[in-house]
Amino acid sequence: LAAPMASALAQVSEQFAALSLAEVVAVALAIAYLLLAIRQNIWCWPCAVLSTAIYSGVFFESALYQQAALQLFYIGLGIYGWRQWHGGGEQGTELRVSNFRLSQHAIAIAVIFSLTLVTGWLTARYTRTPMPYLDAFTAWGSVVTAWMMARKVLENWLYWMVVDSMMVVLSWRADLPATTALFMIYVAMAVVGFLGWRRSQRLQQASATA
């Protein structure tokens, strides 16, 4: 048991020693994004745009093509999120935390799995990506979940818990140790985000009925 453990620790040390500056900066900006998002601070979106711009190159070099393409989508979503949080509520007011109906969850999940099957098959057939279906699932899961966050849908945090857990596996297999650590932190922070947004929503509801 000791020998495999020592080997694993040595591998982790080697991976962290080989970190690129781009990955480190992207991770730092991504953590800043999530911390600000938990606090519903609109400045989370500029951090998201910068982080994803860097990550597009990092993932492309690791042959995670759907993740690389996803980062380009995130840049546009960051601009959309800024606009929505700034005045996307009723009559241009601040956007409030809301919930998805069960039917909306069913549609979201169906969209994620349908697109996962299609693009997973295509990337498995035409590219050298190592885990095409996991890559596809995390990509499309992130697209839907990020849009939910931009609209301040409370359950986005529950979706992130699943997607980020899968990203831990994907990033580790792609030899991206800092990104692996980032998504492990993301899973824990998604729990904090869910509890914080739910508390905020309850305060909003109590204020509206007072």
N, C-alpha and C positions, 0 to 999 in steps of 0.2 A: 504493500500500500504506500509505503514511504517513497519508493522509487518513482512510481507514476506521479505522485504528488509533486515531487521535486522536479520532475521533467516538465509538468504542466506549469509550475511557477517559473521555471527557466524560460519556457516558451513565451509566457506573458511578459517577462522582463525584456526579452529580445524584441518583441513586438512594440513595446512602449519606447524602447531605445531607438526604434526605426521610424518613429512618428514623423510625419511631415508637418511643417509649419502651417500649411493650409488646413490640415485636419484639426490641429490644435485651435486655430483661430475660429474655424467653423463650429467646433464644439462649444467654445466659450460664448459665442454669439447665440447659439441654439439654447444654451442654458439660460442666458439673459432673456431670450424670447419667452421661454416657458415661465420663468419667475414673474415676468411682467404680465403675462397672460393670466396667470393665477390671480393676480391682483386686479385684473380687468383694466390694466394700464395700456392705453392706445399705443405707446411707444414700443410695445412688443413687436409690432408689424415691421418697422424699419430693421430691427434686429433679425427678424425672420427673412427679410429680403436679402440682406447681406450674407447671412449664414447659408441660405440655399444657393445663392450665386456661387459661393466657394464650393459647396458640396456637389454641385453639378459636375465639376471637374474631378473631384475625388472619386465619386462613384463611377464615372466613365472609365477612369484609369483602372478600376477594380472589376471591370466588365459587368457591372450591375446597371445595364442600360435603361431599364425601366425606372430605376431609382434616379438615374441621371436626368431622364426626361421629366420625372416628377418634380425635380428641383426647379426646372424652368416654369412649370405650372405654378409652383409656390410663389415665384416672384410676382406673377399676376395676381395670385390670391392675396398676397401681402398688401398690394395696393387696394384690392377690393375690401379686405378686412379693415384697413385704415378708414376707408370711406364709410363702411357700414357702422363701425364703432363710433365714428365721429358724429354721425347724424342719420343713422339708419332706422331709428325708431319712428313711432307715429308722429307725423307732422314735423319731421326733422329733429326730433328729440333724441336723447341718448338711447342706444339700443339696450333693451333689458334682457335678462336671462329668461329663456323659454324652454318648453319641452316638446319633444316629438310625440305624435300619436303612435299607437301600435302599428297602424297601417303604414305610417311613414318609415318606421323601423324596418318593416317587412320589405318595403321597396328598396331602402338603402342596402340591406343585406343581400337582396336578390341582385341588385346592380353590381355589388362588389364581387360576388361569386361568379356571376355570368361573365364579367369582363376578365376575371382571373383565369377562367378556363380558356377563353379565346386568346388572350395575349400570352398566357403561359405556354400554350401549345405553339404559338408562332415563334416565341423566343427560343423554345426548346428545339425547334426545327431549323431555325435560320441563324442563331447566334451561339456563342460559346459561354453564355451565362451559366454558372454552376448550379443554381437552384431556380429554374425558371418559374415554377408555380408559386414558390414562396416569395420570390421577387415580385411577381405579378400581384399576389394577394396583398403584400405590404404596400405596394404602389397604389393600387386602387382603393384599398382601405384608408390610406392616408389622404387620398384625394377627397373622398366622401367626408371623412372625419374633419379634415381641415376646413372644408366648406361649412360644416356644422359649427365649428368653433367661430368662424367669421360671422355666423348668424347668431352666436351666443346660445346655441342649443346645449342645455345642461349635459345631456347624455354623451356629448362628444368625448368627455373624459373617460367614460366606460369603453367606448370604441378604442380610444388611445391605449388603454391598458392592454387590450388584445393585440393591436397592431405593433405597439412598441415591444411587447414580449417576443413577437416573431422577428422583429428587427434585431433583437439581441442575438438570435441564432444566425441570422443572415450576415450581420456585420462581423461576427466572430469567424464565420467560415470564410469571409472575404479578407481576413487578416487586417481588420480595421479596429484595433484594440480601444483606441480613445472613443470611437463611435460606439463600440459595444458597451463601454462603461457609461456613455451618455444615455443610451437607451435603457440601461438598467436604472439609472437615475430617473429617467422619464416615467418609467412604470410607477415608481414610488410617488413622483410628483403628480402624476395623473390622479392618484387617490386624494392627495391634498387639494388638487384643483377641483375635483368633484365636490368634496366637502365644503370648500370655500364658496364655490358658485351656488351650491344648494342653500347655504346659509344666507348668501346675498339675495337669492330669489325669495326666500321666506321673509326677509326684512322688507323687500319691495312689496310683497303681497300684503304684509301687515300694515305698511304705510298707506297702501292704496285703499284699504278697508277702514282705516282709522277715521 
